[in-house]
């Protein structure tokens, strides 16, 4: 009998080495609904909200500092993130998202070097991991990868 589950995978991290590690509380019973990004010249913080199996919403911790202008990405029904891109050096200077419906961002400043993370086909973004202090020092993507068991 074929059984399909979803494994949570940590994608590559982009940015510097400072800050305290963080990881969104991802589990396969929730779906990413929105992302709050707080930026100035760099990415100050990031925060996710998910839809749970019962239809209620869960908002995760805000990783990073408390400054910056807020930008909110509300994912539509059927919209999925296919790429996370931006610029980073000692911190994450800029971040943006490509979905199957279009592009959100980039948000932040022009510093650092370009990065991009392409989400594997069939995978769904679950949240983020990385390091943060007063800013997002480094960021990576958490994603659900389908696993078929026999």
MOFEN-V774066 format. One record per residue. PHI is phi in whole degrees, -180 to 180 (999 if undefined). BURIAL is + if it has 9 or more other C-alpha atoms within 8 Angstrom, else -. D_CENTER is the distance of its C-alpha to the mean C-alpha in whole Angstrom. Layout:
BEGIN
((PHI:BURIAL:D_CENTER) (PHI:BURIAL:D_CENTER))
END
This chain:
BEGIN
((999:-:34) (-89:-:30) (-129:-:28) (-108:-:24) (-125:-:21) (-126:+:17) (-93:+:16) (-93:+:13) (-117:-:12) (-96:+:11) (-78:+:10) (-55:-:12) (-104:+:11) (-120:+:12) (131:+:14) (-92:+:17) (-101:-:18) (-83:+:19) (90:+:17) (-98:-:17) (-60:-:14) (-138:+:12) (-155:-:10) (-62:+:9) (-78:-:12) (-78:+:11) (-150:-:14) (-76:+:15) (-100:-:17) (-135:+:14) (-122:+:12) (-62:+:9) (-107:+:11) (-153:+:10) (-129:+:7) (-98:+:10) (-120:+:10) (-117:+:13) (-136:+:15) (-135:+:18) (-75:-:19) (-137:+:16) (-84:+:12) (-73:+:14) (-162:+:11) (-145:+:8) (-149:+:8) (-110:+:8) (-128:+:11) (-123:+:12) (-97:+:15) (-87:+:17) (-58:-:20) (-86:-:23) (92:-:21) (-78:-:20) (-106:-:17) (-128:-:15) (-103:-:13) (-83:+:12) (-68:-:13) (-88:-:12) (-89:+:11) (111:+:13) (-84:+:16) (-111:-:18) (-93:+:19) (92:+:17) (-87:-:18) (-85:-:15) (-126:+:14) (-120:-:12) (-107:-:11) (-101:-:13) (-75:+:12) (-80:-:16) (-56:-:18) (86:-:17) (-82:+:14) (-135:+:12) (-76:+:9) (-109:+:11) (-156:+:10) (-116:+:8) (-137:+:10) (168:+:12) (-138:+:14) (-150:+:15) (-145:+:18) (-71:+:19) (-136:+:15) (-87:+:12) (-84:+:15) (-155:+:13) (-146:+:9) (-152:+:10) (-138:+:9) (-107:+:12) (-123:+:12) (-69:-:16) (-107:-:17) (153:-:16) (-117:-:14) (-117:+:12) (99:-:13) (-81:+:13) (-118:+:13) (118:+:15) (-102:+:18) (-91:-:20) (-71:+:20) (75:+:19) (-109:-:19) (-64:-:17) (-139:+:14) (-153:-:12) (-129:+:11) (-90:-:12) (-72:+:11) (-58:-:14) (-56:-:16) (76:-:17) (-89:+:13) (-124:+:11) (-67:+:7) (-104:+:7) (159:+:4) (-139:+:4) (-141:+:7) (157:+:10) (-138:+:13) (-152:+:13) (-137:+:17) (-78:-:18) (-137:+:15) (-81:+:12) (-81:+:14) (-154:+:11) (-141:+:8) (-140:+:7) (-100:+:5) (-97:+:7) (-141:+:9) (-90:+:12) (-112:+:15) (-60:+:18) (-128:-:21) (-102:-:25) (-114:-:27) (-114:-:31))
END
